[in-house]
């Protein structure tokens, strides 16, 4: 039977970490975050703090991923920590919510930014609301809204699915090229703005009035949520652990180096924004990166930065399509109802069926959602599982204290403990804020509850498959050997 091979080296894994993280967040979120915080110093601190909190979670996850370096990552080690049901629920949520919604949301930004160069068609407001799907206690969905952007988004997803369907090497090579081009473009942005002499360091002493009813702490947490979206994608490397060379060493090194690079890049990009623009102008900007470039280079700068954003999101979308199909593949290998998704392509040795079904579901996500809904939904659900993964470090240390660990999370127990505690409060505050936004009319959906609803659909599916005798969980923990 065809199997996925260990052919991915550390250069590709670092490219996947960096390419999967740096997508659209740092080009879309800073202006909103500044309007919430009011201070450019607070803005930079949010990006740095969010980066280190994410790093805490990544290093905690890496200990478990290094113990069980198999394709599918969390699908495999959640079974070993919490059992078959929780493992399946994660695989289902990854497929039905945050992996496919993440792929869709990143490609969605690419399509939106293309409007800078040519106008994508859309229906009239009346036609866009012609089809309305209402979900009780959750809200409304309008599939026909912004149809041009949605169709281009689906085309990008189909293209990247085809590339990664045909070859692991082709998908990996494309990712290395896109990440290298992205790094060069971001370096030009940071260096070009900061050395232009056309900005003003005095902007860091300015403030802007905020209109936030939650107080400073609530505003800071809300801004952190935006930054976390900017860092999301770091977990992609765990999905392909079964195809990584020397995974016990390569995965932790890739996460550490990749995330540290992203923290530095994000901080410098935000410094460049503030240097280029007065704080009040930046807080009201729709396309903050393009506006900063226009201040320094004129109209051509806006065009160049728009191309940068499109290049960045295209590379990030490729990294996510490449990686997330491995979770669906692993879920298919562990449950007979989804066995078709767990088959490798006999010629290309890729998770071809998983790539196809992920692409189809991502397209449905595009039709039923907007960018903000997709990102809010996926961040909430994915962070629940991130927290459970960090909690798993304590469980495995207690159950198997003498088990060989090639990699151990530094700063144990404080690093995973801080991450688990923060995750709990972050989820509670996010749910509260989503309900407030829905009640005030700021959002047509309670996005976090919508993500939970789709996730919970996986519970009866799992037990129905087990009851029918068709479910086949993976080997139990005590019978599983680490390769």
N, C-alpha and C positions, 0 to 999 in steps of 0.2 A: 504494500500500500504506500502511495506517495507520502512523504513526510517533509516538514519544513526543516531546513538545514541551518547549522550555525555558521553563517557567512557574513555577519555584520560586525565590523571592527569599531574601535573606539572613535575614530574620526566621524563615522556615520552616526554613532550614538550621541556624540556631543552635538552634531548638526541637528539631530532629531530633537534633543532637549531644547537647544536655542531656537531652532526653527519652529518648534511646536509652541513655544512660549511667546516669542516676539511676533505678534500678528497685528491686531487692530487696536488693542487696548490703549497703548501709549500714544496713539494718534487720534483717539476719539474721547477718552475719558478725562484728561487733565483739566480742561476748561470747566466741566461740571464739578469736578472735585475742588477746584479753586473757588468756585462760587459757593460751595458748601462750607469750606474752611475759612476763606477770607484772607489767608496769609500764604505767601509763596514759600516761606520756610516750612510751614505745616504741610504744604503740598509735597515738597521734596521728602520730608520725614515720613509721610504716609507710604510713598513708594519704597523707601528703604526698609521701613518696618514690615510692610507686607511681604517684601522679598525675603527677609530673614525668618518671618513666621512660616512662609512657604518652604524655605530651606529646612527648617526644623521638621516639618512634615515629610519632606522628601528624604532627608537622612534617616528618619524613623522608618519610612516605607522601605528604604534601601536595605535595611538589615534583614527584613523578611524576604524581600525579593532576591537577595543574595543567598539566602538559605534554600529557596525553592525557585531556581532560575528556569522557569518553564514558560512557554508561550501562553499568553492569557493573563499572566501576572496575578492580579487580585482574585480572579476566578479560582485559581489554583490555591493560593495561600489562605483565602477566606474559608475554603472548605476545610482546610487543616486546622484553622483556629475556631470557627463557629459552626461548622457542619455544612451538609449539602444544601439545606434550605436557604441559608444566608448566602452561600456561594452562588446559587442560582439567582437569587434576588439581585445580587450585585450584577451578574451577567445580564440579567433582564433589564435592569435600570441603565446599565452602560449602553445596551443596544437601543432601548426604547426612549431614553431620555438624554443623558449627558454626552455620550460619545457622538451620537448622530446629530443631536442638537448643536453640539460644538462644531462639528464639521459644517453644518448648514449655516451657522451664525458667522463663521469666518469667511466662507465663500460669499455670504450675503453682503459683507462689508466690501469685498472686491467689486461686486456688482453695483453697489450704491455709489462707490467712488468713480465708477466709469461714467456716471452722469456728468462728471466734470468736463468730459470731452465730447460726449454725445448724449442727447436726451433719450432715455429709454421710455417706451410708451407705457401709459397707464390708463385705466378706465376713469370715467367721471366719478365723483364722490357718490352719486346715487347708485351707479352700477356696482361700485366696489362694495356697497352695503346690501346689494341684492341678495347675496347668499350670506346668511348669518347663522352660525352654529352656537347655540347656548348650552353651557354646561352648568347645571345647578350648583350654587355656592362657589363656583369658580369664576364664571364670567363668559364673555363672548369672543368668538373667533370669526374673522372675515377673510376667507381664502382668496378672494379676488383683489384684495388691496395690493397696490404697488406691483402689478402683474409683470411688468417689464423686468424689474429687478429680480423678481422671483424666478422667472424663466432663465435669465442669464446665470443666476446662482445654480440652478439645476444643471445647466450645461457645464459649468466649471466642475461641479461634483462628478458628473458623468465622465468628463475628460480625465480627471485625476484617478477615478476608479479604474478606467481602462488602462492607464499607464501602470498602476500598481498591480493590476490583474495580470498583465503580461510578464512582469519580471520584478523580483525583489531587487536585483542589481540596478535595473532601470529606475525604479522608484527611489532607491537609496542614492544613486548618482544624481538624479534630479534634485533631491533634497540637499545634497552637498553643494551643488552649483547655486541653488536659490539662496541657501544660507550664506554662502560666500558673497554673493551679489548684495544681499540684504545688509551684511556687515559693512561692506564698502560704502553702500549708500548711507547708512546711519552714521558712519564715521565722517562722511562728507557733510552731512547735516549738522552734526555737533561741531566739528571743526570749522565749517564754513560760517556758522552763526557766531560762535564764540570768538573767532579771530577776525571777524568782519570790521569791528570797530564802529558798527552802526547801531549797536544796542546800548543799554544803559544799566550798569550794575546797581544803580539807585532804585531800580524797580523792586529789588528785594526788600527795601524799606517801606514799600507801599502796602496798603491793605484795601480790601473791598468789603462793602457791607453785605452781610448774609441775611437770608430770610429762612431760618431753620428753627422749627418749633421744638426740636429734640434737644437743644442745647449743644454745647461744644462737644461733649463726649458722643452724643448721638450723631453729630455731623462728622466726627472723626471716624466713627464706625461705618457710616454710610460711604465716606470716601475710601475707606479700606476695602469695602466691597467692590468698588470700581477697580482698585488696584489689583485685587485678587483675580478679577477677570483678566487683567493684563498678564498675570503670571500663570494662568491656567494653561495646562498642556504639558506641565513638567512630568506628569505621571505616565505619559505615553511610552517612555522607555521601558517601564515595567511590563507593558503589554507584549513586547517582542523579546522578552528575556530568553526564551527558548531558541532564538536565532542569533544571539549575541555570543561572540567569541570571548572566552574567559569571563563569564558574566559576573562571578562573585567579586571581581576586582573592577571590571569595566563599568558596571552599572553605578556603584557609588561614586567613582571618579567622574563619570559623565554628569551625574546630578550635581555634584559639588562644583565642578568647573563651569558647567552650563549655567547654573543658577547664579553663581557669583558674577559671571559675565553679564547676565541679564540685569542684576541689581545695579551694577555700575552703569550700564547703558541707559537704563530707565532714569536713574538719578541725573545723569548728564543731559539727557534729552529734555527733561523738565527744567533744568537749569538754563538750557539754551532757549526754551520758550520764554521764560521769565526775563532773561537778558534782552530778548528781541522785542518784547511787547510790554506796554504798561499793564499793570495787574488788572485794572478795570476792563481793558480791551480784551485781554486774554480770557477773563471769566465769562465774557459774552460771546466768545468765538464759537462758531459751528465747526470749522475745520482748523483746529489750532495749529497743526503742523504746517499746513499750507499758508496760513496767515503769517506765521513766524517767518517762513521763507520769503514771503512777499515783502515783508518789512525790510529784509536784508538784500534780496536780489531783485525785487520788483516782480512784475507779473509772471516772468518765466520761472521764478522760484516756486510759485504756487503750482505750476504745471509739473515741475520736477518732483516736488514733494508728493503730489497726487500719484505720480508714477511709482514713487517709493512706497507709498501705502499699499498700492495695488500689488507691487512685487512682494512686499512683506506678507500681505494676507494670502497671496497665492502660495508662497512657500509654507506658511503655517498650515493652510488647508491641506497641502500635500502631505506634510508630516502627520497630520491627524488622520487623514484617510489611510495612509500607510500603516499607522500603528493601531488604530482603534478596531480595525477588522480582526485583529488577533484575539481580542476579547470575545467577540462573537464566535470566532472559530473555536476557542476553548470551551465556550458554553455548549456549542454543538457537539463536541466530543464527549461531554459529560451528561447529555440527556438525549434519549433516542427520539423524542419529539422534534428535536432540532438537529438531528444527526447530519442532515444535508449540509448544514452550515459548517460542520466540523470536518469537511473533506478538503484535502489539499488538491490543487489542480495537477493531474497526472503528467502534464508536459512542463508547465511553468514553475511547479513547486511553490505556488503562492496560495494563500487562503482565498481562492477565487470566488467560491460561493458566498463566503462571509462578506467579501468586498461588494458583491452584487446586491445582497439583501440590505447591507448598510447603506448603499447608495440609494436604493429604492425608498427606504424608510426616511433617510435624510431629505429626499425630495418631498415626501409627504409633510415632514416637519416644516419645510420652507413654505408650503401652501397654507399651513394652518397657523403660522406665527409671524411675528415681527422680530427684528433684531433684539430689541430690549427684552421681549418676552423669552426668547430663546436663551439669552445669556443669564437672566435672572433665574430661570428655571434650572438650568444645568449647573450653575454655581451652587445653588442650595443643595441639590441632591448629591452632587459629587463631593461636596465638603462633608456631608454626613459620612460617606464611606471613607474619605480621607481620615477623619477622626477615628473611625472604627479600626482602620488599619494601624494607626499609631497606638491605639489601645491594645492591639494584638501583640505588640512588642512585649508588653508586660505579661500577657497571658503565656506566650511561648517561653519567656525567661523563667516563669514560675513552673510550667509543666516540664520543661526540658532544660534545667539549669546546666547540665553537663554536655549538652549537644555542641558539637564543634561549630563555631561561627567565624568564618573567614573575615567577615566585616561586622563590627559592632557600632551602633550609633554613638557618636561621641557625646559626652555630657549626660549619659544615662544616670539617673532616671529623669533629670530635669528637662532635657530637650523634648522627649515625647510627652511628658506630663504637661508642660506649658502648651504644647500644640493641642492636646486633647481638651484642656480646660478652655482655651481660647475658642476652639471649634464649637463647643457647647454654647457659649455665650453668643458667638457669631450667628449660629443657626436660630437661636431664640429671637435675637434682635431683628434678623432678616425677615422671619415670619411675621413678627409684629409690624414691621414697616410695610410689608406687602399688603397686609390687611388694611392698614391705614390708607395706603395709596389707592386701594380699590374702593374703599368707602368714600373717599374724597373725590373720586372720579378721575384721578391721575393715571389710572391703569385700568384697562378693560378686563383684566384677569388678576386673580390672586396667584401670581406665577409660581411661588413655592408650593402652594397646595396643588396646582395643576401637575407639577412634577411629581409630587407625592402620590397623586391619584394614579398616574401612569405606572409608577414604580410598584404600587400595591397590587396592580392587576397581575403582576408576576406571581403573587402568593397562591391564588387558586390554580394557576397554570402549573406550578410546580407540584402541588399536591394531587392534582388530577393526573399528571403524568406518572407519579409514583403509585397512585391507587390503581391505575390501569396496568401497572406492571411494566410499563414501557420506559420509565425513567431509569437511568443507569448512572449513579453518582460515581465520582472518581474513587480511587483507592483510599482507604482510611489512612489516617495519619501514621499509625504505627507500621503500616505496610508500605509506605511510600518512601522510596529512596531518592536522595538528592543526587542529581547527575553532575 
